[in-house]
Amino acid sequence: MGTLFMAQLMGALYGLLAVIFGAFGAHALKKKLTPELLHSFETGVKYQMYHALVLLVLGFNLSFDRPLDSAMVNCFIFGTLLFSFSIYALCLSAAKGEKLRFLGPVTPIGGLLLVVGWALLLYSFVSNLI
């Protein structure tokens, strides 16, 4: 599968799941999670939706003729997966009283990948000016 297809596919999938998870959090989890856990869950949903939109925009605007384009998209795909989905798992497991502590370091790794994705996007704009 090409990077263009993956950017569009994952952007649409992440967007779909963000709406579903957002509704799930607002309705089903409201009584099961503490306010702090619900806030964390909502943060995961927000970041997932932001990066779903970024992937869709990139999927329809990049030519994918440079390795930089693929690296950027991969950072957004894997960063979102690690960041948002580890937050969901941490929140849900904490609500059950069985916090999956091994996921704690996964969230910042996902966040770092998202930062790298944004840095690569910035670099792609600046490198066109030079």
N, C-alpha and C positions, 0 to 999 in steps of 0.2 A: 504494500500500500504506500502510495506517495504521501509526502508531507502535506501537500495541498489538501488532499482528501482527509488526512488525519486532523488537520486544523479545523476543517469544516465539520467533520463528524464529531469530534470531541467538543467543539464549541456548542453544537446543537445538543449533544448529550448532556454536557455539564449544565447548560441552560435549562433543559427539561428537568433534570434532577434537582437543580436549585429551587425551582418553583415547587416541586413535590416536597422536598425537604423543608422548605420554608413553611408550607402549609402544615406539614406534619409537626414541625416545631411549635407553630402558633396554636395548633388545636390539640393534638394528641399529647404533646410533651409538656404543655403549659402547667399541668398539675403534677407531673412526675419529676420535673427538674427544679432545682433551686433557681432563684433569679440569676445567680452568677453562672450556673451551668447553661441556662437558657440564653443568656447573653453570649456566652462562648459559642454555643450552637449557631446562633444567629450570625456571629462573626464568620463562621465557616461558610454559611450560606451566602453571605454578602460577597466574600472573596471569590467563592465559586462562580457566582453570577458575573462579577466584574471580569473575571478571566475567561468566562465563556464568551462574553461579548468581544473581548480582545482577540480571542482565537478566531471568531467569525470575521471580524474586520480584517485581520491579517490573512485569513484564508481567501478572502475576496479581493485583496489588494496587493499581496506580494507575488512576485514572479517565481520565487523559489529557484532562482538560478544561482544563488550564492549559498555556500554552507552556513553563513550567518543566519539566513532566513530559517533554515531547518533547526539550527541550534536554538534560536529564539522560541520557535513554536514548541520544541521539545521541553524547554525549560518551563513554559507556561502549562503544558499538559501534565508533566510529572510533578511540577511544583504544586499545582492545584490538587492533584490526586493526594499527594503526601500531606499538604497543609490542611485542606478542608476535611478530607475523610478521616484523618487522624483525630481532628477535633471532634467529629461526630462520634467516633468510637470511644474517645476518652469521656465525652459527656454521657453517652448511653451506658457505658460500663460503670461510671461513677454513680449514676442513678440507681444501678442495681447493687451498689456497694462492693463492686469488684473492679476497681479502677485498674485498667491495663497500663501500668506504669512504663512498660517497655515502649509504648507509643509516644511518651513524653518527648524524647529527642527527635522523633520523626517530624513533628510539627515545625520546628525551626529549620530543619533541612528543607522541607517544602517551601517555607518562607524565603529561605536563601535562594532557592531555584527561581522563585517568582521575582526576587530582586535582580537576579542575573538576567532573567528574561527582559525586564524593563531596561536594564543597563544596555543590553544588546540592542534593544529597539532604539534607545537614545543614540547609541553609537552608529546605528545604521542611518539615522537622520544626519548626524554630524559628519559622518564620513562622506556623504554626498555633497557637502559644502566645501570639503577640502580638495 
